[in-house]
Amino acid sequence: MLIFLGIFLLCASVCLVEIPYLKKVNNKKEKRIFWSLFTVSILIVSLKYGGVEIPNPGDGIAFLLKPFSDFLFSLLK
């Protein structure tokens, strides 16, 4: 529970720093990207410290590119 309180305090401090800047800038695209990345990062950190095993992104990339690499290696044989 203490870890989640720390995460919340860290997120609140980031919001205190970033919200005034985002209010000055009237770029909706930048605001949307910031809030979506901020939300995803909070979710991932909370899940990781909550005990949920988060897969490595490299494993997903290797899984997607495996058929392509197999095809290239078959051409080289």
N, C-alpha and C positions, 0 to 999 in steps of 0.2 A: 504494500500500500504506500509505503514511503517513496518507492521508486516512481509510482504514478503521480504523486504529489510533486516530486522533483521535475518530472516531465511537464506537468501542468505549469509550474512556475517558470520553467525555461521557455515554454511556448508563450506564456503571458508576457515575459520580458521581450521576446522577439516581436510580438504584436505591438508592444508599447513603442518600440523603436521604428517599426516599419509602417504602422498605420498613418502617422503624420505625413510621411513621404508619399504614401499612396493617395492620400487625400489631396495633396498638392498637384500631383500628376493626374491629369484627366484622361489617361490612356486605359480604356476598358480592357484591352487585350492584356496589358501588363498586369492589371489587377486580377484578372481571371486566371492567368498562368500562375501568379504568386499564390493565390488562395488554393488552387488545385494542387500544386506541388507541396504547399505547406500542410494541407490536409492529408495527403498521401504519406508524407514523411512522419506526421504525428501518428497515423494509423500503423505504419510499419514499426516504429519505435515502440509503441504501446504493445503491439502483438509480440515483438521480440522479447521485451522484458516481462511480458505476461506468461511466457513459457511456450508460446507457439513457435514451432520450427519454421523459419523462413527459408525457402530454397534459394540457392545461389543463382543469380541471373546468368552466370556463365554456363551453367548446366542447361538452361533453357535455350541459349544460343547454340550450344553444341548439339542439342537435340534437333533444332531446326536445320542446321547446316550439315548434319550427318549424311542425309541422302545425296546432297550435292558433292560432298567430298568423296563418298563412295563411287559416285559416277565418274569423277575426275580420276580417281585411282584406277578404276576399271579401264579407262582410256589409255592410261600410261603402262598397263601391263602388256 
